[in-house]
Amino acid sequence: MAVEYDADLAAEHDLALYRECVEWCDKAGVDRVPDLAGRVLAPDTYEREWIDRCHRAAERPDEG
């Protein structure tokens, strides 16, 4: 698989939020898709524990 640098990435996406999401995965021990095995959540739990968390993180002003 070829990897290409995307010069527009930072202008089009919130990289600080992306990094925060990666940190959440690191802390939870999720490095690969198989690490999610056995971690299926009910829809209401998913909404509360993941979607709401992502929305709160995205709504915070940049701290940098």
C-alpha positions as CSV (number, residue, x, y, z in Angstrom):
1,M,0.0,0.0,0.0
2,A,1.4,3.4,-1.0
3,V,1.3,6.2,1.6
4,E,1.0,9.8,0.4
5,Y,1.4,13.0,2.3
6,D,-1.8,15.1,2.3
7,A,-0.7,18.8,2.3
8,D,-4.3,19.9,2.9
9,L,-5.0,17.6,5.8
10,A,-4.4,20.1,8.6
11,A,-6.4,22.8,6.8
12,E,-9.4,20.5,6.3
13,H,-9.5,18.6,9.6
14,D,-9.0,19.2,13.3
15,L,-5.8,17.4,14.0
16,A,-5.8,18.2,17.7
17,L,-9.2,16.4,18.0
18,Y,-7.8,13.5,15.9
19,R,-4.8,13.2,18.2
20,E,-7.0,13.2,21.3
21,C,-9.1,10.4,19.8
22,V,-5.9,8.4,19.2
23,E,-4.9,9.0,22.8
24,W,-8.2,7.6,23.9
25,C,-7.6,4.5,21.9
26,D,-4.0,4.2,23.3
27,K,-5.3,4.5,26.9
28,A,-8.0,1.8,26.2
29,G,-5.5,-0.6,24.6
30,V,-7.0,-0.3,21.2
31,D,-4.2,-0.5,18.6
32,R,-5.9,-2.6,15.9
33,V,-9.5,-3.5,14.9
34,P,-9.3,-7.0,16.6
35,D,-8.7,-5.1,19.9
36,L,-12.4,-4.1,19.7
37,A,-13.5,-7.7,20.0
38,G,-15.9,-8.0,23.0
39,R,-16.3,-4.3,23.3
40,V,-19.7,-4.0,21.5
41,L,-22.0,-1.5,23.3
42,A,-25.7,-1.1,23.3
43,P,-26.8,1.9,21.2
44,D,-27.7,4.1,24.2
45,T,-24.4,3.3,25.9
46,Y,-22.5,4.0,22.6
47,E,-24.3,7.4,22.3
48,R,-23.5,8.3,25.9
49,E,-19.9,7.0,26.2
50,W,-18.5,7.7,22.8
51,I,-20.6,10.1,20.6
52,D,-21.2,12.5,23.5
53,R,-17.5,12.4,24.4
54,C,-16.5,13.2,20.9
55,H,-19.0,16.1,20.7
56,R,-17.7,17.5,23.9
57,A,-14.1,17.3,22.7
58,A,-15.0,18.9,19.4
59,E,-16.8,21.8,21.0
60,R,-13.8,22.7,23.2
61,P,-11.9,25.8,22.0
62,D,-8.4,25.1,20.8
63,E,-5.9,25.2,23.6
64,G,-2.9,25.6,21.4
